[in-house]
Amino acid sequence: MNYVFPDGFYYNISGYERIYHIHNEKTGGTSLNYIFLSQGGESGEEVYSQMLKTKGWCVISNDKIFVGWNKFLIEKGYYFYAFSHIPTHMLKIPSNTFTVTCLRDPINRFISNYKEYLTYKTKNIKHPALKHRNKFYGGSFKDYMLSVPRKLLLGQLYMFSESFNIDEAYEKIRSCSYFFFTEQFSAGINDLSSKTGLPLKTIHARKSSIENNSISDEDKIILRELLEPEYFLMNKLKNAMEHSC
């Protein structure tokens, strides 16, 4: 598919030419996408739906170009807002891009990810996640958490370091234009609105219908140990935020 954009094309968003969301799975990222996708004046959810049906995952809402998951277009930089789950070490984000990422308590994030997988599986929803995760599901949560590869288990750490290096991930997250935590989502959106000069309003999307009753306290203790590197990273980031206030 060929894409043609005018020379010198860019937006001016408080001095930045575009916004890119480094989307960690199950951190409230879909809600964040809807919020930004609504900046063209249409419903963010509707723009997202249009994007899913469009070849190249690129749509225009009034005068704003939105891109999802398309590595080529994300690296080209011709958009108002873009997002993807592509790890930062696999992507060349253009200069003068406002980068934002949202992080979440590792245990809650992993359980939410698992619940979403079960929702797709039980409702027979065709989704790419089923294809590469079915082989890790042996019938229980414990089977799943002990079988998934590290890049899925420690997804937030891997997003910013291919070698799972905590210091490297810490520096990359700190170098983002803005980062915040799901647990303070509304406050984060208010800060983002101030920093970007955009009228951002908090919304919440995608609640799983699968409950946590299949996950025992013993499983959570094991999971906490498996996720220790991410907890170390999160605590380091929170300490840095507290000392910068």
C-alpha positions as a Markdown table, in Angstrom:
| # | Residue | x | y | z |
|---|---|---|---|---|
| 1 | Met | 0.0 | 0.0 | 0.0 |
| 2 | Asn | 1.4 | 3.4 | -1.0 |
| 3 | Tyr | 1.2 | 6.4 | 1.3 |
| 4 | Val | 1.7 | 9.9 | 0.0 |
| 5 | Phe | 2.0 | 12.9 | 2.4 |
| 6 | Pro | 3.0 | 16.5 | 1.6 |
| 7 | Asp | 6.5 | 17.6 | 2.3 |
| 8 | Gly | 7.0 | 19.4 | 5.5 |
| 9 | Phe | 3.7 | 17.9 | 6.9 |
| 10 | Tyr | 3.4 | 18.0 | 10.7 |
| 11 | Tyr | 1.2 | 19.2 | 13.5 |
| 12 | Asn | 2.0 | 21.6 | 16.3 |
| 13 | Ile | 1.1 | 20.2 | 19.7 |
| 14 | Ser | 2.6 | 22.4 | 22.3 |
| 15 | Gly | 5.8 | 22.5 | 20.2 |
| 16 | Tyr | 5.7 | 18.7 | 19.3 |
| 17 | Glu | 4.9 | 17.5 | 15.8 |
| 18 | Arg | 2.9 | 14.4 | 16.8 |
| 19 | Ile | 2.0 | 12.2 | 19.8 |
| 20 | Tyr | 3.0 | 8.5 | 20.1 |
| 21 | His | 1.6 | 6.1 | 22.7 |
| 22 | Ile | 3.9 | 3.3 | 23.8 |
| 23 | His | 1.0 | 1.0 | 24.6 |
| 24 | Asn | 1.7 | -1.6 | 27.3 |
| 25 | Glu | -1.1 | -4.2 | 27.3 |
| 26 | Lys | -3.8 | -4.0 | 30.0 |
| 27 | Thr | -2.7 | -0.7 | 31.5 |
| 28 | Gly | -5.7 | 1.4 | 30.5 |
| 29 | Gly | -4.1 | 2.0 | 27.1 |
| 30 | Thr | -7.3 | 1.4 | 25.1 |
| 31 | Ser | -9.0 | 4.1 | 27.2 |
| 32 | Leu | -6.1 | 6.4 | 26.5 |
| 33 | Asn | -6.4 | 5.7 | 22.8 |
| 34 | Tyr | -10.1 | 6.5 | 22.8 |
| 35 | Ile | -9.4 | 9.8 | 24.5 |
| 36 | Phe | -6.8 | 10.9 | 21.9 |
| 37 | Leu | -8.8 | 9.4 | 19.0 |
| 38 | Ser | -11.7 | 11.7 | 19.9 |
| 39 | Gln | -9.6 | 14.8 | 19.3 |
| 40 | Gly | -10.9 | 15.0 | 15.7 |
| 41 | Gly | -14.4 | 15.6 | 17.1 |
| 42 | Glu | -15.8 | 12.1 | 16.6 |
| 43 | Ser | -16.2 | 9.3 | 19.2 |
| 44 | Gly | -12.8 | 7.8 | 20.0 |
| 45 | Glu | -14.4 | 4.3 | 20.0 |
| 46 | Glu | -15.9 | 4.9 | 16.6 |
| 47 | Val | -12.6 | 6.1 | 15.2 |
| 48 | Tyr | -10.9 | 3.0 | 16.7 |
| 49 | Ser | -13.5 | 0.8 | 15.1 |
| 50 | Gln | -13.0 | 2.4 | 11.7 |
| 51 | Met | -9.2 | 1.9 | 12.1 |
| 52 | Leu | -9.7 | -1.8 | 12.6 |
| 53 | Lys | -11.6 | -2.0 | 9.3 |
| 54 | Thr | -9.1 | 0.1 | 7.3 |
| 55 | Lys | -6.2 | -1.4 | 5.4 |
| 56 | Gly | -3.0 | 0.0 | 7.0 |
| 57 | Trp | -4.9 | 1.0 | 10.2 |
| 58 | Cys | -4.7 | 4.7 | 9.3 |
| 59 | Val | -7.8 | 7.0 | 9.4 |
| 60 | Ile | -8.5 | 10.7 | 9.2 |
| 61 | Ser | -11.0 | 12.3 | 11.5 |
| 62 | Asn | -11.6 | 15.8 | 10.3 |
| 63 | Asp | -8.1 | 17.3 | 10.0 |
| 64 | Lys | -6.3 | 14.7 | 12.2 |
| 65 | Ile | -4.5 | 11.6 | 11.0 |
| 66 | Phe | -4.6 | 8.6 | 13.4 |
| 67 | Val | -2.4 | 5.5 | 13.1 |
| 68 | Gly | -2.5 | 2.2 | 15.0 |
| 69 | Trp | 0.0 | -0.7 | 15.0 |
| 70 | Asn | 1.5 | 0.3 | 11.6 |
| 71 | Lys | 5.3 | 0.3 | 12.1 |
| 72 | Phe | 6.0 | 1.9 | 8.7 |
| 73 | Leu | 3.7 | 4.9 | 9.3 |
| 74 | Ile | 4.7 | 5.2 | 12.9 |
| 75 | Glu | 8.3 | 5.6 | 11.9 |
| 76 | Lys | 7.5 | 8.0 | 9.1 |
| 77 | Gly | 5.8 | 10.3 | 11.6 |
| 78 | Tyr | 2.9 | 11.5 | 9.4 |
| 79 | Tyr | 0.2 | 11.5 | 12.1 |
| 80 | Phe | -1.4 | 13.5 | 14.8 |
| 81 | Tyr | -1.6 | 10.5 | 17.2 |
| 82 | Ala | -0.4 | 6.9 | 16.9 |
| 83 | Phe | -0.1 | 3.8 | 19.1 |
| 84 | Ser | 1.2 | 0.3 | 19.1 |
| 85 | His | 2.4 | -2.6 | 21.3 |
| 86 | Ile | 5.7 | -2.7 | 19.4 |
| 87 | Pro | 8.6 | -2.7 | 21.9 |
| 88 | Thr | 10.7 | 0.4 | 21.8 |
| 89 | His | 13.8 | -1.5 | 20.8 |
| 90 | Met | 12.1 | -2.6 | 17.6 |
| 91 | Leu | 10.9 | 0.9 | 16.6 |
| 92 | Lys | 12.5 | 4.2 | 15.6 |
| 93 | Ile | 10.3 | 6.9 | 16.9 |
| 94 | Pro | 10.7 | 10.2 | 15.0 |
| 95 | Ser | 12.4 | 13.1 | 16.7 |
| 96 | Asn | 10.2 | 15.8 | 18.2 |
| 97 | Thr | 7.5 | 13.3 | 19.1 |
| 98 | Phe | 5.6 | 13.6 | 22.3 |
| 99 | Thr | 5.8 | 10.1 | 23.8 |
| 100 | Val | 3.5 | 8.8 | 26.5 |
| 101 | Thr | 3.2 | 5.5 | 28.3 |
| 102 | Cys | 1.0 | 4.1 | 31.0 |
| 103 | Leu | 2.2 | 1.5 | 33.6 |
| 104 | Arg | 0.3 | -0.7 | 36.0 |
| 105 | Asp | 0.8 | -2.9 | 39.1 |
| 106 | Pro | 2.4 | -6.0 | 37.5 |
| 107 | Ile | 0.2 | -8.6 | 39.2 |
| 108 | Asn | -3.0 | -6.7 | 38.3 |
| 109 | Arg | -1.8 | -6.2 | 34.7 |
| 110 | Phe | -0.9 | -9.9 | 34.2 |
| 111 | Ile | -4.2 | -11.1 | 35.7 |
| 112 | Ser | -6.1 | -8.7 | 33.5 |
| 113 | Asn | -4.2 | -9.9 | 30.5 |
| 114 | Tyr | -5.1 | -13.5 | 31.4 |
| 115 | Lys | -8.8 | -12.6 | 31.9 |
| 116 | Glu | -8.9 | -11.0 | 28.5 |
| 117 | Tyr | -7.3 | -14.1 | 26.9 |
| 118 | Leu | -10.0 | -16.3 | 28.6 |
| 119 | Thr | -12.7 | -14.0 | 27.4 |
| 120 | Tyr | -11.6 | -14.4 | 23.8 |
| 121 | Lys | -11.2 | -18.1 | 24.3 |
| 122 | Thr | -14.6 | -18.8 | 26.0 |
| 123 | Lys | -16.5 | -16.5 | 23.6 |
| 124 | Asn | -14.7 | -17.8 | 20.6 |
| 125 | Ile | -13.6 | -14.3 | 19.6 |
| 126 | Lys | -11.1 | -14.4 | 16.7 |
| 127 | His | -8.1 | -12.5 | 18.0 |
| 128 | Pro | -4.3 | -12.8 | 17.3 |
| 129 | Ala | -3.7 | -13.3 | 21.1 |
| 130 | Leu | -5.4 | -16.8 | 20.8 |
| 131 | Lys | -3.0 | -18.0 | 18.2 |
| 132 | His | 0.2 | -17.5 | 20.2 |
| 133 | Arg | -1.2 | -18.0 | 23.7 |
| 134 | Asn | -3.3 | -21.2 | 23.4 |
| 135 | Lys | -0.1 | -23.3 | 23.6 |
| 136 | Phe | 0.6 | -21.8 | 27.1 |
| 137 | Tyr | -2.8 | -22.6 | 28.5 |
| 138 | Gly | -2.9 | -26.0 | 30.1 |
| 139 | Gly | -6.3 | -25.5 | 31.8 |
| 140 | Ser | -5.4 | -23.4 | 34.8 |
| 141 | Phe | -3.9 | -20.0 | 35.6 |
| 142 | Lys | -0.9 | -21.6 | 37.2 |
| 143 | Asp | -0.1 | -23.5 | 34.0 |
| 144 | Tyr | -0.4 | -20.3 | 32.1 |
| 145 | Met | 1.8 | -18.1 | 34.3 |
| 146 | Leu | 4.5 | -20.8 | 34.5 |
| 147 | Ser | 4.5 | -21.4 | 30.7 |
| 148 | Val | 4.3 | -18.0 | 29.0 |
| 149 | Pro | 7.7 | -16.6 | 27.8 |
| 150 | Arg | 9.4 | -13.7 | 29.7 |
| 151 | Lys | 8.4 | -11.1 | 27.2 |
| 152 | Leu | 4.7 | -11.8 | 27.9 |
| 153 | Leu | 5.2 | -12.3 | 31.7 |
| 154 | Leu | 7.4 | -9.2 | 32.0 |
| 155 | Gly | 5.7 | -7.3 | 29.2 |
| 156 | Gln | 6.2 | -3.8 | 30.7 |
| 157 | Leu | 9.9 | -4.4 | 31.3 |
| 158 | Tyr | 10.4 | -6.0 | 27.9 |
| 159 | Met | 8.7 | -3.0 | 26.2 |
| 160 | Phe | 11.7 | -0.9 | 27.2 |
| 161 | Ser | 14.6 | -3.4 | 27.3 |
| 162 | Glu | 15.1 | -6.4 | 25.0 |
| 163 | Ser | 17.5 | -7.9 | 27.6 |
| 164 | Phe | 15.1 | -7.2 | 30.5 |
| 165 | Asn | 17.6 | -4.7 | 32.0 |
| 166 | Ile | 15.9 | -2.7 | 34.7 |
| 167 | Asp | 18.3 | 0.2 | 34.5 |
| 168 | Glu | 17.8 | 0.5 | 30.7 |
| 169 | Ala | 14.1 | 0.3 | 31.0 |
| 170 | Tyr | 14.1 | 2.9 | 33.8 |
| 171 | Glu | 16.1 | 5.4 | 31.7 |
| 172 | Lys | 13.9 | 4.8 | 28.6 |
| 173 | Ile | 10.7 | 5.4 | 30.6 |
| 174 | Arg | 12.1 | 8.4 | 32.3 |
| 175 | Ser | 13.0 | 9.8 | 28.8 |
| 176 | Cys | 9.4 | 9.7 | 27.7 |
| 177 | Ser | 7.7 | 13.0 | 27.4 |
| 178 | Tyr | 5.2 | 11.8 | 30.0 |
| 179 | Phe | 4.5 | 8.5 | 31.9 |
| 180 | Phe | 2.0 | 7.7 | 34.6 |
| 181 | Phe | 0.3 | 4.8 | 36.3 |
| 182 | Thr | -3.1 | 3.2 | 35.7 |
| 183 | Glu | -3.9 | 3.6 | 39.4 |
| 184 | Gln | -3.8 | 7.4 | 39.0 |
| 185 | Phe | -5.4 | 7.4 | 35.5 |
| 186 | Ser | -7.7 | 10.4 | 35.9 |
| 187 | Ala | -4.9 | 12.5 | 37.4 |
| 188 | Gly | -2.6 | 11.4 | 34.6 |
| 189 | Ile | -5.1 | 12.5 | 31.9 |
| 190 | Asn | -5.4 | 15.9 | 33.6 |
| 191 | Asp | -1.6 | 16.3 | 33.5 |
| 192 | Leu | -1.5 | 15.2 | 29.8 |
| 193 | Ser | -4.2 | 17.7 | 29.0 |
| 194 | Ser | -2.1 | 20.5 | 30.5 |
| 195 | Lys | 1.2 | 19.3 | 28.8 |
| 196 | Thr | -0.3 | 18.9 | 25.4 |
| 197 | Gly | -2.8 | 21.7 | 25.4 |
| 198 | Leu | -5.5 | 19.3 | 24.3 |
| 199 | Pro | -9.0 | 19.0 | 25.9 |
| 200 | Leu | -8.6 | 15.5 | 27.1 |
| 201 | Lys | -11.4 | 13.9 | 29.1 |
| 202 | Thr | -11.2 | 10.7 | 31.1 |
| 203 | Ile | -13.1 | 7.6 | 29.8 |
| 204 | His | -12.7 | 3.9 | 30.6 |
| 205 | Ala | -13.0 | 1.1 | 28.1 |
| 206 | Arg | -12.9 | -2.7 | 28.0 |
| 207 | Lys | -13.9 | -4.5 | 31.2 |
| 208 | Ser | -13.4 | -8.3 | 31.1 |
| 209 | Ser | -16.4 | -10.4 | 32.1 |
| 210 | Ile | -14.1 | -13.2 | 33.6 |
| 211 | Glu | -13.8 | -13.1 | 37.4 |
| 212 | Asn | -10.7 | -13.8 | 39.4 |
| 213 | Asn | -12.1 | -16.7 | 41.4 |
| 214 | Ser | -10.0 | -19.2 | 39.5 |
| 215 | Ile | -6.8 | -17.6 | 40.8 |
| 216 | Ser | -5.8 | -18.7 | 44.3 |
| 217 | Asp | -3.8 | -16.8 | 46.9 |
| 218 | Glu | -1.0 | -19.3 | 46.4 |
| 219 | Asp | -0.9 | -18.6 | 42.7 |
| 220 | Lys | -0.6 | -14.9 | 43.4 |
| 221 | Ile | 2.3 | -15.5 | 45.7 |
| 222 | Ile | 4.1 | -17.4 | 43.0 |
| 223 | Leu | 3.2 | -14.7 | 40.4 |
| 224 | Arg | 4.6 | -12.0 | 42.7 |
| 225 | Glu | 7.9 | -13.8 | 42.8 |
| 226 | Leu | 8.0 | -14.2 | 39.0 |
| 227 | Leu | 7.2 | -10.5 | 38.6 |
| 228 | Glu | 9.9 | -9.2 | 41.0 |
| 229 | Pro | 11.9 | -7.5 | 38.2 |
| 230 | Glu | 8.9 | -5.4 | 37.2 |
| 231 | Tyr | 8.1 | -4.5 | 40.8 |
| 232 | Phe | 11.7 | -3.3 | 41.2 |
| 233 | Leu | 11.3 | -1.2 | 38.1 |
| 234 | Met | 8.0 | 0.3 | 39.2 |
| 235 | Asn | 9.3 | 1.1 | 42.7 |
| 236 | Lys | 12.3 | 2.8 | 41.2 |
| 237 | Leu | 10.1 | 4.9 | 38.9 |
| 238 | Lys | 7.7 | 5.9 | 41.8 |
| 239 | Asn | 10.6 | 6.9 | 44.0 |
| 240 | Ala | 12.0 | 9.1 | 41.2 |
| 241 | Met | 8.6 | 10.7 | 40.8 |
| 242 | Glu | 8.3 | 11.4 | 44.5 |
| 243 | His | 11.7 | 13.0 | 44.7 |
| 244 | Ser | 11.0 | 15.2 | 41.6 |
| 245 | Cys | 7.8 | 16.7 | 43.2 |
